[in-house]
Each structure stands twice: as structure tokens, then as C-alpha cells.
């Protein structure tokens, strides 16, 4: 059983698999963000979140945002 714990032949394969999985997860995440940004959904959400700043004047909206924290 001790020889099994000392065997390092599969270590590089496991490390390679972990790196590939991490890279694929990052690539898929970036692709998802790119797709949402390209569709305009991010801009729409930002407009909706900031819409109260434009309704009552910039100072009032700023104070409401400041007070919410």
C-alpha cells in the first residue's frame, strides 16, 4: 500500500486536468458576460438602477444613494 502513496505518475495528469477545467470555466464565464453585454442587458440594468438619479435631480438621487449605505 505504501508504494501506491509514493507513486507520482498520475500527478501531472491530474494537475493538467485541473488547469484545463479552470481555464474552461474562465472562458465560459467570459463568454457569458460577453453575450449579456452584447445584447444590451447590462446597459439596461444600469439604466434601471440609476433611473431614480435622473427623476428628482442629481443631488436628491445622490443623497438617496448615500443614505442607503
C-alpha positions in Angstrom: 0.0 0.0 0.0 2.9 2.4 0.7 4.1 2.1 -2.9 0.7 3.4 -4.0 1.1 6.6 -2.0 4.6 7.2 -3.3 3.7 6.7 -6.9 3.7 10.1 -8.7 3.0 9.0 -12.3 -0.5 10.4 -12.4 0.2 13.7 -10.7 0.9 15.7 -13.8 -2.3 14.4 -15.5 -4.4 15.5 -12.5 -2.7 18.9 -12.5 -3.3 19.3 -16.2 -6.9 18.3 -15.8 -7.4 20.9 -13.0 -5.8 23.6 -15.1 -7.8 22.8 -18.1 -11.1 22.8 -16.1 -10.2 26.2 -14.5 -9.4 27.6 -18.0 -12.6 26.4 -19.5 -14.6 27.8 -16.6 -13.0 31.2 -17.0 -13.6 31.1 -20.8 -17.2 30.1 -20.4 -17.7 32.8 -17.8 -16.2 35.5 -20.1 -18.3 34.2 -23.0 -21.5 34.6 -20.9 -20.6 38.1 -19.8 -19.7 39.0 -23.4 -23.1 37.7 -24.6 -25.1 39.6 -22.0 -23.1 42.8 -22.7 -23.6 42.4 -26.4 -27.3 42.0 -26.0 -27.6 45.3 -24.1 -28.9 43.8 -20.9 -26.1 45.2 -18.8 -26.7 48.7 -20.1 -30.5 48.3 -19.5 -29.9 47.1 -15.9 -27.5 50.1 -15.2 -30.1 52.5 -16.6 -32.8 51.0 -14.4 -30.6 51.1 -11.3 -29.7 54.7 -12.0 -33.1 56.0 -13.2 -34.0 57.5 -9.8 -31.0 59.7 -10.1 -32.5 61.4 -13.1 -36.0 61.8 -11.8 -35.6 64.1 -8.8 -32.4 65.9 -9.7 -28.9 64.7 -9.3 -28.4 66.0 -5.7 -31.5 64.2 -4.3 -30.7 61.0 -6.1 -27.1 61.1 -4.8 -28.3 61.7 -1.2 -30.7 58.8 -1.5 -27.9 56.5 -2.7 -25.6 57.8 0.0 -28.3 57.3 2.7 -28.9 53.7 1.6 -25.4 52.7 2.6 
